[in-house]
């Protein structure tokens, strides 16, 4: 079941992201590369090589 989430900011990762990474890998990318708080009310968007697949991640409540 989907729940409604309030998002303050949306971050789009530039370039290609290996979407085979687990949620832990994407979380590490957000924390270390982008230096952002994982648990803020933000949405992080990643795109694969051919821009045919998009991965969304929101850790905040």
mmCIF file of the N, C-alpha and C atoms, coordinates in Angstrom:
data_MODEL
# 
_entry.id   MODEL 
# 
loop_
_atom_site.group_PDB 
_atom_site.id 
_atom_site.type_symbol 
_atom_site.label_atom_id 
_atom_site.label_alt_id 
_atom_site.label_comp_id 
_atom_site.label_asym_id 
_atom_site.label_entity_id 
_atom_site.label_seq_id 
_atom_site.pdbx_PDB_ins_code 
_atom_site.Cartn_x 
_atom_site.Cartn_y 
_atom_site.Cartn_z 
_atom_site.occupancy 
_atom_site.B_iso_or_equiv 
_atom_site.pdbx_formal_charge 
_atom_site.auth_seq_id 
_atom_site.auth_comp_id 
_atom_site.auth_asym_id 
_atom_site.auth_atom_id 
_atom_site.pdbx_PDB_model_num 
ATOM 1   N N  . UNK A 1 1  ? 0.836  -1.166 0.000   1.00 0.00 ? 1  UNK A N  1 
ATOM 2   C CA . UNK A 1 1  ? 0.000  0.000  0.000   1.00 0.00 ? 1  UNK A CA 1 
ATOM 3   C C  . UNK A 1 1  ? 0.888  1.239  0.000   1.00 0.00 ? 1  UNK A C  1 
ATOM 4   N N  . UNK A 1 2  ? 0.527  2.219  -0.789  1.00 0.00 ? 2  UNK A N  1 
ATOM 5   C CA . UNK A 1 2  ? 1.266  3.469  -0.856  1.00 0.00 ? 2  UNK A CA 1 
ATOM 6   C C  . UNK A 1 2  ? 0.763  4.429  0.202   1.00 0.00 ? 2  UNK A C  1 
ATOM 7   N N  . UNK A 1 3  ? 1.682  5.209  0.728   1.00 0.00 ? 3  UNK A N  1 
ATOM 8   C CA . UNK A 1 3  ? 1.259  6.228  1.675   1.00 0.00 ? 3  UNK A CA 1 
ATOM 9   C C  . UNK A 1 3  ? 1.666  7.591  1.136   1.00 0.00 ? 3  UNK A C  1 
ATOM 10  N N  . UNK A 1 4  ? 0.924  8.585  1.523   1.00 0.00 ? 4  UNK A N  1 
ATOM 11  C CA . UNK A 1 4  ? 1.206  9.946  1.082   1.00 0.00 ? 4  UNK A CA 1 
ATOM 12  C C  . UNK A 1 4  ? 2.411  10.478 1.844   1.00 0.00 ? 4  UNK A C  1 
ATOM 13  N N  . UNK A 1 5  ? 3.352  11.061 1.109   1.00 0.00 ? 5  UNK A N  1 
ATOM 14  C CA . UNK A 1 5  ? 4.572  11.583 1.711   1.00 0.00 ? 5  UNK A CA 1 
ATOM 15  C C  . UNK A 1 5  ? 4.731  13.042 1.306   1.00 0.00 ? 5  UNK A C  1 
ATOM 16  N N  . UNK A 1 6  ? 5.073  13.878 2.264   1.00 0.00 ? 6  UNK A N  1 
ATOM 17  C CA . UNK A 1 6  ? 5.352  15.277 1.967   1.00 0.00 ? 6  UNK A CA 1 
ATOM 18  C C  . UNK A 1 6  ? 6.842  15.425 1.703   1.00 0.00 ? 6  UNK A C  1 
ATOM 19  N N  . UNK A 1 7  ? 7.171  16.028 0.568   1.00 0.00 ? 7  UNK A N  1 
ATOM 20  C CA . UNK A 1 7  ? 8.564  16.202 0.175   1.00 0.00 ? 7  UNK A CA 1 
ATOM 21  C C  . UNK A 1 7  ? 8.848  17.692 0.046   1.00 0.00 ? 7  UNK A C  1 
ATOM 22  N N  . UNK A 1 8  ? 9.919  18.148 0.714   1.00 0.00 ? 8  UNK A N  1 
ATOM 23  C CA . UNK A 1 8  ? 10.298 19.560 0.643   1.00 0.00 ? 8  UNK A CA 1 
ATOM 24  C C  . UNK A 1 8  ? 11.187 19.858 -0.562  1.00 0.00 ? 8  UNK A C  1 
ATOM 25  N N  . UNK A 1 9  ? 12.060 18.908 -0.903  1.00 0.00 ? 9  UNK A N  1 
ATOM 26  C CA . UNK A 1 9  ? 12.999 19.111 -2.005  1.00 0.00 ? 9  UNK A CA 1 
ATOM 27  C C  . UNK A 1 9  ? 13.136 17.831 -2.815  1.00 0.00 ? 9  UNK A C  1 
ATOM 28  N N  . UNK A 1 10 ? 13.423 18.016 -4.099  1.00 0.00 ? 10 UNK A N  1 
ATOM 29  C CA . UNK A 1 10 ? 13.692 16.887 -4.992  1.00 0.00 ? 10 UNK A CA 1 
ATOM 30  C C  . UNK A 1 10 ? 15.093 17.084 -5.552  1.00 0.00 ? 10 UNK A C  1 
ATOM 31  N N  . UNK A 1 11 ? 15.942 16.065 -5.390  1.00 0.00 ? 11 UNK A N  1 
ATOM 32  C CA . UNK A 1 11 ? 17.303 16.110 -5.910  1.00 0.00 ? 11 UNK A CA 1 
ATOM 33  C C  . UNK A 1 11 ? 17.416 15.120 -7.061  1.00 0.00 ? 11 UNK A C  1 
ATOM 34  N N  . UNK A 1 12 ? 17.891 15.595 -8.206  1.00 0.00 ? 12 UNK A N  1 
ATOM 35  C CA . UNK A 1 12 ? 18.110 14.749 -9.374  1.00 0.00 ? 12 UNK A CA 1 
ATOM 36  C C  . UNK A 1 12 ? 19.608 14.538 -9.527  1.00 0.00 ? 12 UNK A C  1 
ATOM 37  N N  . UNK A 1 13 ? 20.038 13.285 -9.505  1.00 0.00 ? 13 UNK A N  1 
ATOM 38  C CA . UNK A 1 13 ? 21.459 12.981 -9.679  1.00 0.00 ? 13 UNK A CA 1 
ATOM 39  C C  . UNK A 1 13 ? 21.822 13.150 -11.146 1.00 0.00 ? 13 UNK A C  1 
ATOM 40  N N  . UNK A 1 14 ? 22.831 13.964 -11.430 1.00 0.00 ? 14 UNK A N  1 
ATOM 41  C CA . UNK A 1 14 ? 23.278 14.149 -12.804 1.00 0.00 ? 14 UNK A CA 1 
ATOM 42  C C  . UNK A 1 14 ? 24.105 12.948 -13.234 1.00 0.00 ? 14 UNK A C  1 
ATOM 43  N N  . UNK A 1 15 ? 24.005 12.621 -14.497 1.00 0.00 ? 15 UNK A N  1 
ATOM 44  C CA . UNK A 1 15 ? 24.807 11.529 -15.023 1.00 0.00 ? 15 UNK A CA 1 
ATOM 45  C C  . UNK A 1 15 ? 24.167 10.183 -14.771 1.00 0.00 ? 15 UNK A C  1 
ATOM 46  N N  . UNK A 1 16 ? 24.981 9.167  -14.962 1.00 0.00 ? 16 UNK A N  1 
ATOM 47  C CA . UNK A 1 16 ? 24.521 7.779  -14.894 1.00 0.00 ? 16 UNK A CA 1 
ATOM 48  C C  . UNK A 1 16 ? 24.766 7.205  -13.506 1.00 0.00 ? 16 UNK A C  1 
ATOM 49  N N  . UNK A 1 17 ? 23.786 6.484  -12.993 1.00 0.00 ? 17 UNK A N  1 
ATOM 50  C CA . UNK A 1 17 ? 23.918 5.781  -11.722 1.00 0.00 ? 17 UNK A CA 1 
ATOM 51  C C  . UNK A 1 17 ? 23.676 4.302  -11.959 1.00 0.00 ? 17 UNK A C  1 
ATOM 52  N N  . UNK A 1 18 ? 24.527 3.463  -11.387 1.00 0.00 ? 18 UNK A N  1 
ATOM 53  C CA . UNK A 1 18 ? 24.348 2.016  -11.489 1.00 0.00 ? 18 UNK A CA 1 
ATOM 54  C C  . UNK A 1 18 ? 23.190 1.622  -10.576 1.00 0.00 ? 18 UNK A C  1 
ATOM 55  N N  . UNK A 1 19 ? 22.035 1.353  -11.178 1.00 0.00 ? 19 UNK A N  1 
ATOM 56  C CA . UNK A 1 19 ? 20.841 1.054  -10.386 1.00 0.00 ? 19 UNK A CA 1 
ATOM 57  C C  . UNK A 1 19 ? 20.832 -0.368 -9.838  1.00 0.00 ? 19 UNK A C  1 
ATOM 58  N N  . UNK A 1 20 ? 21.897 -1.128 -10.099 1.00 0.00 ? 20 UNK A N  1 
ATOM 59  C CA . UNK A 1 20 ? 22.002 -2.458 -9.496  1.00 0.00 ? 20 UNK A CA 1 
ATOM 60  C C  . UNK A 1 20 ? 22.428 -2.355 -8.037  1.00 0.00 ? 20 UNK A C  1 
ATOM 61  N N  . UNK A 1 21 ? 22.817 -1.155 -7.617  1.00 0.00 ? 21 UNK A N  1 
ATOM 62  C CA . UNK A 1 21 ? 23.185 -0.943 -6.214  1.00 0.00 ? 21 UNK A CA 1 
ATOM 63  C C  . UNK A 1 21 ? 21.952 -1.151 -5.345  1.00 0.00 ? 21 UNK A C  1 
ATOM 64  N N  . UNK A 1 22 ? 22.166 -1.651 -4.172  1.00 0.00 ? 22 UNK A N  1 
ATOM 65  C CA . UNK A 1 22 ? 21.055 -1.812 -3.231  1.00 0.00 ? 22 UNK A CA 1 
ATOM 66  C C  . UNK A 1 22 ? 20.680 -0.442 -2.676  1.00 0.00 ? 22 UNK A C  1 
ATOM 67  N N  . UNK A 1 23 ? 19.653 -0.402 -1.873  1.00 0.00 ? 23 UNK A N  1 
ATOM 68  C CA . UNK A 1 23 ? 19.253 0.850  -1.231  1.00 0.00 ? 23 UNK A CA 1 
ATOM 69  C C  . UNK A 1 23 ? 20.394 1.392  -0.378  1.00 0.00 ? 23 UNK A C  1 
ATOM 70  N N  . UNK A 1 24 ? 21.204 0.496  0.186   1.00 0.00 ? 24 UNK A N  1 
ATOM 71  C CA . UNK A 1 24 ? 22.357 0.927  0.978   1.00 0.00 ? 24 UNK A CA 1 
ATOM 72  C C  . UNK A 1 24 ? 23.386 1.640  0.109   1.00 0.00 ? 24 UNK A C  1 
ATOM 73  N N  . UNK A 1 25 ? 23.589 1.144  -1.112  1.00 0.00 ? 25 UNK A N  1 
ATOM 74  C CA . UNK A 1 25 ? 24.532 1.771  -2.030  1.00 0.00 ? 25 UNK A CA 1 
ATOM 75  C C  . UNK A 1 25 ? 24.077 3.152  -2.465  1.00 0.00 ? 25 UNK A C  1 
ATOM 76  N N  . UNK A 1 26 ? 22.793 3.288  -2.746  1.00 0.00 ? 26 UNK A N  1 
ATOM 77  C CA . UNK A 1 26 ? 22.257 4.594  -3.127  1.00 0.00 ? 26 UNK A CA 1 
ATOM 78  C C  . UNK A 1 26 ? 22.269 5.554  -1.937  1.00 0.00 ? 26 UNK A C  1 
ATOM 79  N N  . UNK A 1 27 ? 21.991 5.040  -0.746  1.00 0.00 ? 27 UNK A N  1 
ATOM 80  C CA . UNK A 1 27 ? 22.026 5.873  0.459   1.00 0.00 ? 27 UNK A CA 1 
ATOM 81  C C  . UNK A 1 27 ? 23.448 6.374  0.717   1.00 0.00 ? 27 UNK A C  1 
ATOM 82  N N  . UNK A 1 28 ? 24.437 5.515  0.520   1.00 0.00 ? 28 UNK A N  1 
ATOM 83  C CA . UNK A 1 28 ? 25.837 5.916  0.694   1.00 0.00 ? 28 UNK A CA 1 
ATOM 84  C C  . UNK A 1 28 ? 26.212 6.996  -0.318  1.00 0.00 ? 28 UNK A C  1 
ATOM 85  N N  . UNK A 1 29 ? 25.712 6.873  -1.526  1.00 0.00 ? 29 UNK A N  1 
ATOM 86  C CA . UNK A 1 29 ? 25.960 7.873  -2.565  1.00 0.00 ? 29 UNK A CA 1 
ATOM 87  C C  . UNK A 1 29 ? 25.402 9.236  -2.147  1.00 0.00 ? 29 UNK A C  1 
ATOM 88  N N  . UNK A 1 30 ? 24.191 9.248  -1.637  1.00 0.00 ? 30 UNK A N  1 
ATOM 89  C CA . UNK A 1 30 ? 23.567 10.497 -1.187  1.00 0.00 ? 30 UNK A CA 1 
ATOM 90  C C  . UNK A 1 30 ? 24.366 11.103 -0.037  1.00 0.00 ? 30 UNK A C  1 
ATOM 91  N N  . UNK A 1 31 ? 24.755 10.280 0.912   1.00 0.00 ? 31 UNK A N  1 
ATOM 92  C CA . UNK A 1 31 ? 25.445 10.764 2.103   1.00 0.00 ? 31 UNK A CA 1 
ATOM 93  C C  . UNK A 1 31 ? 26.871 11.229 1.806   1.00 0.00 ? 31 UNK A C  1 
ATOM 94  N N  . UNK A 1 32 ? 27.634 10.426 1.066   1.00 0.00 ? 32 UNK A N  1 
ATOM 95  C CA . UNK A 1 32 ? 29.049 10.717 0.858   1.00 0.00 ? 32 UNK A CA 1 
ATOM 96  C C  . UNK A 1 32 ? 29.315 11.639 -0.332  1.00 0.00 ? 32 UNK A C  1 
ATOM 97  N N  . UNK A 1 33 ? 28.702 11.373 -1.462  1.00 0.00 ? 33 UNK A N  1 
ATOM 98  C CA . UNK A 1 33 ? 28.968 12.163 -2.669  1.00 0.00 ? 33 UNK A CA 1 
ATOM 99  C C  . UNK A 1 33 ? 28.248 13.512 -2.643  1.00 0.00 ? 33 UNK A C  1 
ATOM 100 N N  . UNK A 1 34 ? 26.983 13.502 -2.261  1.00 0.00 ? 34 UNK A N  1 
ATOM 101 C CA . UNK A 1 34 ? 26.185 14.726 -2.297  1.00 0.00 ? 34 UNK A CA 1 
ATOM 102 C C  . UNK A 1 34 ? 26.190 15.469 -0.969  1.00 0.00 ? 34 UNK A C  1 
ATOM 103 N N  . UNK A 1 35 ? 26.663 14.797 0.097   1.00 0.00 ? 35 UNK A N  1 
ATOM 104 C CA . UNK A 1 35 ? 26.722 15.380 1.440   1.00 0.00 ? 35 UNK A CA 1 
ATOM 105 C C  . UNK A 1 35 ? 25.365 15.922 1.886   1.00 0.00 ? 35 UNK A C  1 
ATOM 106 N N  . UNK A 1 36 ? 24.335 15.087 1.709   1.00 0.00 ? 36 UNK A N  1 
ATOM 107 C CA . UNK A 1 36 ? 22.976 15.459 2.093   1.00 0.00 ? 36 UNK A CA 1 
ATOM 108 C C  . UNK A 1 36 ? 22.473 14.535 3.191   1.00 0.00 ? 36 UNK A C  1 
ATOM 109 N N  . UNK A 1 37 ? 21.496 15.008 3.942   1.00 0.00 ? 37 UNK A N  1 
ATOM 110 C CA . UNK A 1 37 ? 20.892 14.230 5.020   1.00 0.00 ? 37 UNK A CA 1 
ATOM 111 C C  . UNK A 1 37 ? 19.883 13.249 4.442   1.00 0.00 ? 37 UNK A C  1 
ATOM 112 N N  . UNK A 1 38 ? 20.106 11.983 4.668   1.00 0.00 ? 38 UNK A N  1 
ATOM 113 C CA . UNK A 1 38 ? 19.221 10.937 4.150   1.00 0.00 ? 38 UNK A CA 1 
ATOM 114 C C  . UNK A 1 38 ? 17.812 11.012 4.719   1.00 0.00 ? 38 UNK A C  1 
ATOM 115 N N  . UNK A 1 39 ? 17.694 11.501 5.929   1.00 0.00 ? 39 UNK A N  1 
ATOM 116 C CA . UNK A 1 39 ? 16.413 11.453 6.619   1.00 0.00 ? 39 UNK A CA 1 
ATOM 117 C C  . UNK A 1 39 ? 15.663 12.786 6.595   1.00 0.00 ? 39 UNK A C  1 
ATOM 118 N N  . UNK A 1 40 ? 16.093 13.677 5.725   1.00 0.00 ? 40 UNK A N  1 
ATOM 119 C CA . UNK A 1 40 ? 15.335 14.914 5.530   1.00 0.00 ? 40 UNK A CA 1 
ATOM 120 C C  . UNK A 1 40 ? 14.104 14.570 4.698   1.00 0.00 ? 40 UNK A C  1 
ATOM 121 N N  . UNK A 1 41 ? 13.181 15.478 4.616   1.00 0.00 ? 41 UNK A N  1 
ATOM 122 C CA . UNK A 1 41 ? 11.978 15.200 3.810   1.00 0.00 ? 41 UNK A CA 1 
ATOM 123 C C  . UNK A 1 41 ? 12.271 15.559 2.351   1.00 0.00 ? 41 UNK A C  1 
ATOM 124 N N  . UNK A 1 42 ? 13.211 14.801 1.770   1.00 0.00 ? 42 UNK A N  1 
ATOM 125 C CA . UNK A 1 42 ? 13.653 15.017 0.392   1.00 0.00 ? 42 UNK A CA 1 
ATOM 126 C C  . UNK A 1 42 ? 13.468 13.749 -0.419  1.00 0.00 ? 42 UNK A C  1 
ATOM 127 N N  . UNK A 1 43 ? 13.365 13.930 -1.719  1.00 0.00 ? 43 UNK A N  1 
ATOM 128 C CA . UNK A 1 43 ? 13.264 12.817 -2.656  1.00 0.00 ? 43 UNK A CA 1 
ATOM 129 C C  . UNK A 1 43 ? 14.515 12.833 -3.518  1.00 0.00 ? 43 UNK A C  1 
ATOM 130 N N  . UNK A 1 44 ? 15.182 11.690 -3.635  1.00 0.00 ? 44 UNK A N  1 
ATOM 131 C CA . UNK A 1 44 ? 16.394 11.565 -4.430  1.00 0.00 ? 44 UNK A CA 1 
ATOM 132 C C  . UNK A 1 44 ? 16.070 10.722 -5.657  1.00 0.00 ? 44 UNK A C  1 
ATOM 133 N N  . UNK A 1 45 ? 16.420 11.222 -6.840  1.00 0.00 ? 45 UNK A N  1 
ATOM 134 C CA . UNK A 1 45 ? 16.077 10.549 -8.094  1.00 0.00 ? 45 UNK A CA 1 
ATOM 135 C C  . UNK A 1 45 ? 17.362 10.223 -8.848  1.00 0.00 ? 45 UNK A C  1 
ATOM 136 N N  . UNK A 1 46 ? 17.483 8.957  -9.270  1.00 0.00 ? 46 UNK A N  1 
ATOM 137 C CA . UNK A 1 46 ? 18.645 8.474  -10.008 1.00 0.00 ? 46 UNK A CA 1 
ATOM 138 C C  . UNK A 1 46 ? 18.183 7.901  -11.338 1.00 0.00 ? 46 UNK A C  1 
ATOM 139 N N  . UNK A 1 47 ? 19.036 7.967  -12.345 1.00 0.00 ? 47 UNK A N  1 
ATOM 140 C CA . UNK A 1 47 ? 18.686 7.496  -13.683 1.00 0.00 ? 47 UNK A CA 1 
ATOM 141 C C  . UNK A 1 47 ? 19.750 6.516  -14.176 1.00 0.00 ? 47 UNK A C  1 
ATOM 142 N N  . UNK A 1 48 ? 19.321 5.491  -14.935 1.00 0.00 ? 48 UNK A N  1 
ATOM 143 C CA . UNK A 1 48 ? 20.277 4.518  -15.456 1.00 0.00 ? 48 UNK A CA 1 
ATOM 144 C C  . UNK A 1 48 ? 20.944 5.018  -16.730 1.00 0.00 ? 48 UNK A C  1 
ATOM 145 N N  . UNK A 1 49 ? 21.794 4.210  -17.307 1.00 0.00 ? 49 UNK A N  1 
ATOM 146 C CA . UNK A 1 49 ? 22.614 4.587  -18.458 1.00 0.00 ? 49 UNK A CA 1 
ATOM 147 C C  . UNK A 1 49 ? 21.793 5.055  -19.657 1.00 0.00 ? 49 UNK A C  1 
ATOM 148 N N  . UNK A 1 50 ? 20.737 4.363  -19.974 1.00 0.00 ? 50 UNK A N  1 
ATOM 149 C CA . UNK A 1 50 ? 19.949 4.699  -21.155 1.00 0.00 ? 50 UNK A CA 1 
ATOM 150 C C  . UNK A 1 50 ? 18.766 5.610  -20.843 1.00 0.00 ? 50 UNK A C  1 
ATOM 151 N N  . UNK A 1 51 ? 18.698 6.069  -19.625 1.00 0.00 ? 51 UNK A N  1 
ATOM 152 C CA . UNK A 1 51 ? 17.614 6.958  -19.183 1.00 0.00 ? 51 UNK A CA 1 
ATOM 153 C C  . UNK A 1 51 ? 16.243 6.330  -19.387 1.00 0.00 ? 51 UNK A C  1 
ATOM 154 N N  . UNK A 1 52 ? 16.192 5.016  -19.293 1.00 0.00 ? 52 UNK A N  1 
ATOM 155 C CA . UNK A 1 52 ? 14.921 4.304  -19.427 1.00 0.00 ? 52 UNK A CA 1 
ATOM 156 C C  . UNK A 1 52 ? 14.376 3.845  -18.085 1.00 0.00 ? 52 UNK A C  1 
ATOM 157 N N  . UNK A 1 53 ? 15.203 3.925  -17.074 1.00 0.00 ? 53 UNK A N  1 
ATOM 158 C CA . UNK A 1 53 ? 14.778 3.481  -15.755 1.00 0.00 ? 53 UNK A CA 1 
ATOM 159 C C  . UNK A 1 53 ? 15.155 4.553  -14.741 1.00 0.00 ? 53 UNK A C  1 
ATOM 160 N N  . UNK A 1 54 ? 14.242 4.844  -13.850 1.00 0.00 ? 54 UNK A N  1 
ATOM 161 C CA . UNK A 1 54 ? 14.467 5.849  -12.817 1.00 0.00 ? 54 UNK A CA 1 
ATOM 162 C C  . UNK A 1 54 ? 14.239 5.194  -11.468 1.00 0.00 ? 54 UNK A C  1 
ATOM 163 N N  . UNK A 1 55 ? 15.088 5.527  -10.509 1.00 0.00 ? 55 UNK A N  1 
ATOM 164 C CA . UNK A 1 55 ? 14.972 4.997  -9.152  1.00 0.00 ? 55 UNK A CA 1 
ATOM 165 C C  . UNK A 1 55 ? 14.719 6.170  -8.217  1.00 0.00 ? 55 UNK A C  1 
ATOM 166 N N  . UNK A 1 56 ? 13.704 6.075  -7.395  1.00 0.00 ? 56 UNK A N  1 
ATOM 167 C CA . UNK A 1 56 ? 13.376 7.113  -6.417  1.00 0.00 ? 56 UNK A CA 1 
ATOM 168 C C  . UNK A 1 56 ? 13.677 6.597  -5.026  1.00 0.00 ? 56 UNK A C  1 
ATOM 169 N N  . UNK A 1 57 ? 14.143 7.471  -4.185  1.00 0.00 ? 57 UNK A N  1 
ATOM 170 C CA . UNK A 1 57 ? 14.421 7.081  -2.819  1.00 0.00 ? 57 UNK A CA 1 
ATOM 171 C C  . UNK A 1 57 ? 14.055 8.222  -1.884  1.00 0.00 ? 57 UNK A C  1 
ATOM 172 N N  . UNK A 1 58 ? 13.241 7.919  -0.894  1.00 0.00 ? 58 UNK A N  1 
ATOM 173 C CA . UNK A 1 58 ? 12.880 8.893  0.125   1.00 0.00 ? 58 UNK A CA 1 
ATOM 174 C C  . UNK A 1 58 ? 12.947 8.197  1.469   1.00 0.00 ? 58 UNK A C  1 
ATOM 175 N N  . UNK A 1 59 ? 13.863 8.618  2.326   1.00 0.00 ? 59 UNK A N  1 
ATOM 176 C CA . UNK A 1 59 ? 14.052 7.970  3.615   1.00 0.00 ? 59 UNK A CA 1 
ATOM 177 C C  . UNK A 1 59 ? 13.275 8.653  4.727   1.00 0.00 ? 59 UNK A C  1 
ATOM 178 N N  . UNK A 1 60 ? 12.988 9.925  4.550   1.00 0.00 ? 60 UNK A N  1 
ATOM 179 C CA . UNK A 1 60 ? 12.320 10.691 5.604   1.00 0.00 ? 60 UNK A CA 1 
ATOM 180 C C  . UNK A 1 60 ? 10.878 10.281 5.780   1.00 0.00 ? 60 UNK A C  1 
ATOM 181 N N  . UNK A 1 61 ? 10.292 10.761 6.843   1.00 0.00 ? 61 UNK A N  1 
ATOM 182 C CA . UNK A 1 61 ? 8.884  10.431 7.109   1.00 0.00 ? 61 UNK A CA 1 
ATOM 183 C C  . UNK A 1 61 ? 7.962  11.467 6.543   1.00 0.00 ? 61 UNK A C  1 
# 
